[in-house]
Amino acid sequence: LESAGGFLIATLVGVALAILLTYSMIAREALYPNLVFFQLIPKIALAPLFIMWLGIGSESRLAFSVFISLFPIVIATTAGLASVDPNMVRLCRALTASEWQIFTTVRFPTALPYIFSGMKIAMTLAIIGVIIGEFITSQRGLGYLIIFATARADTVVALASIVVLCASGLVLYGLVALAERLANRVYGVPRA
């Protein structure tokens, strides 16, 4: 649940941030270098800081999951929104379409494959973020169970936890792929 929650928050914030970066040159110049800088920081080094700031509860794991999975969504969505054929935008403006109409009928449908590519990467990273948080502080969860079983040299429990973790990850990834198919049907985007 924490992985899914972190992924959903990262998706909403990431898409909104990408829209801001696409439409505002000032925001792009101010925020984009900082995003790249934060992506370069080893994430595991920041996990203890999240725990210090937010405590050992689910809030720190959720925040870490959002932090680790936000970057691919922002970058993919920004690339998708920028990949629109300029002639299409010019045609829409010549036909007196508003920026909102251009966004909803041209930019967003064009960006969908990019957005979902970023979401697929982010889903796996959200799971990793929660597991890292559970390795450090949790008293329950699959990450805690893996650490606990490993400390007791209980290979069976550790491997079973990893299998459950992989199955959960596949289900969540499959839900993103299903959402992609539905969005492609709604917007008429051909499958690659």
C-alpha positions in Angstrom: 0.0 0.0 0.0 2.8 2.4 0.8 4.4 1.6 -2.6 1.1 2.3 -4.4 0.6 5.5 -2.4 4.1 6.7 -3.1 3.7 5.9 -6.8 0.4 7.8 -7.0 1.7 10.8 -5.3 4.9 10.8 -7.4 2.7 10.5 -10.5 0.5 13.4 -9.7 3.3 15.6 -8.5 5.6 14.5 -11.4 3.0 15.2 -14.2 2.1 18.6 -12.6 5.8 19.5 -12.3 6.4 18.4 -15.9 3.6 20.6 -17.1 5.0 23.5 -15.2 8.5 22.9 -16.7 7.0 22.7 -20.2 4.9 25.8 -20.0 7.2 28.1 -17.9 10.7 28.9 -19.0 11.4 30.5 -15.6 10.3 27.4 -13.7 12.4 25.2 -16.1 15.5 27.2 -15.5 14.9 27.3 -11.7 13.8 23.8 -11.1 15.3 21.5 -13.7 18.9 21.8 -12.5 17.8 21.1 -9.0 15.9 18.0 -10.1 19.0 16.7 -11.8 21.1 17.5 -8.8 18.8 15.6 -6.4 18.7 12.7 -8.8 22.5 12.5 -8.6 22.5 12.1 -4.8 22.7 8.4 -3.8 19.2 7.7 -2.5 20.3 5.3 0.3 22.3 8.2 1.8 19.1 10.2 2.3 17.0 7.5 3.9 18.3 8.2 7.4 17.5 11.9 6.9 13.9 11.1 6.0 13.6 9.0 9.1 15.0 11.8 11.3 12.6 14.4 9.7 9.5 12.2 9.5 10.0 9.5 12.2 10.0 5.8 11.8 6.4 5.4 10.7 5.0 5.0 7.3 5.3 8.7 6.5 9.1 8.4 6.1 8.8 5.3 3.9 6.1 7.0 1.8 8.1 10.2 1.4 11.2 8.2 0.4 9.2 6.2 -2.1 7.9 9.5 -3.6 11.4 11.0 -3.7 12.9 8.0 -5.4 10.2 7.6 -8.0 9.5 11.2 -8.9 12.4 11.9 -11.3 11.5 9.4 -14.1 7.9 10.6 -14.3 9.0 14.3 -14.5 11.7 13.6 -17.2 9.5 11.3 -19.3 6.4 13.6 -19.1 8.5 16.7 -20.0 10.0 14.8 -23.0 6.5 13.7 -24.1 5.0 17.2 -23.8 8.0 18.7 -25.7 7.8 16.0 -28.5 4.7 17.4 -30.1 5.0 18.3 -33.7 5.3 22.1 -33.8 3.2 22.2 -37.0 0.3 20.6 -35.1 0.5 23.3 -32.4 0.7 26.0 -35.1 -2.3 24.5 -36.9 -4.3 24.5 -33.6 -3.4 28.1 -33.0 -4.3 29.1 -36.5 -7.7 27.5 -35.9 -8.0 29.7 -32.7 -7.7 26.8 -30.2 -7.0 27.9 -26.7 -3.9 26.6 -24.8 -6.1 24.3 -22.8 -7.6 22.8 -26.0 -4.1 22.4 -27.5 -3.0 20.6 -24.3 -6.0 18.3 -24.0 -6.3 17.4 -27.7 -2.7 17.4 -28.9 0.0 17.7 -26.2 -1.4 15.3 -23.6 -2.3 12.5 -26.0 1.1 12.8 -27.7 2.8 12.6 -24.3 0.9 9.5 -23.1 3.4 6.9 -24.2 6.2 8.9 -22.5 4.1 9.4 -19.4 3.4 5.7 -19.1 7.0 4.8 -19.7 8.0 7.0 -16.8 5.2 5.5 -14.7 6.4 2.0 -15.3 9.9 2.9 -14.2 8.6 4.8 -11.2 6.4 1.9 -10.1 9.4 -0.3 -9.6 11.3 2.5 -7.9 8.4 3.2 -5.5 8.6 -0.4 -4.3 12.3 -0.2 -3.9 11.9 3.0 -1.9 9.5 1.4 0.6 11.7 -1.7 1.0 14.7 0.4 1.7 12.7 2.3 4.4 11.6 -1.0 5.8 15.2 -2.3 5.9 16.2 0.7 8.1 13.3 1.2 10.5 10.3 -0.9 10.2 9.0 -3.5 12.6 6.8 -5.2 10.0 6.6 -5.5 6.2 8.4 -7.5 3.6 11.6 -5.5 3.9 11.7 -6.1 7.7 10.9 -9.8 7.2 13.8 -10.1 4.7 16.3 -8.5 7.1 14.9 -10.5 10.1 15.1 -13.8 8.2 18.6 -13.0 6.9 19.8 -12.2 10.4 18.5 -15.6 11.6 19.9 -17.4 8.5 16.4 -18.4 7.5 16.8 -18.6 3.7 13.4 -20.0 3.1 11.6 -17.1 4.8 13.9 -14.6 3.1 13.3 -16.1 -0.4 9.6 -16.4 0.2 9.5 -12.7 1.1 11.3 -11.9 -2.0 8.9 -14.0 -4.1 5.9 -12.2 -2.5 7.6 -8.9 -3.1 8.2 -9.7 -6.8 4.6 -10.9 -7.2 3.3 -7.7 -5.6 5.6 -5.7 -7.9 4.3 -7.6 -11.0 0.7 -6.9 -10.0 1.3 -3.2 -9.5 3.3 -3.0 -12.8 0.4 -4.9 -14.5 -2.1 -2.3 -13.2 0.0 0.5 -14.8 0.2 -1.4 -18.1 -3.6 -1.9 -17.9 -4.1 1.8 -17.3 -1.9 2.5 -20.3 -4.1 0.3 -22.5 -7.3 2.0 -21.3 -5.8 5.5 -21.8 -4.6 4.5 -25.3 -8.2 3.4 -26.1 -9.7 6.6 -24.8 -7.2 8.8 -26.7 -6.8 6.6 -29.7 -3.1 6.3 -29.3 -1.7 3.4 -31.4 0.3 0.8 -29.5 3.9 0.5 -30.3 
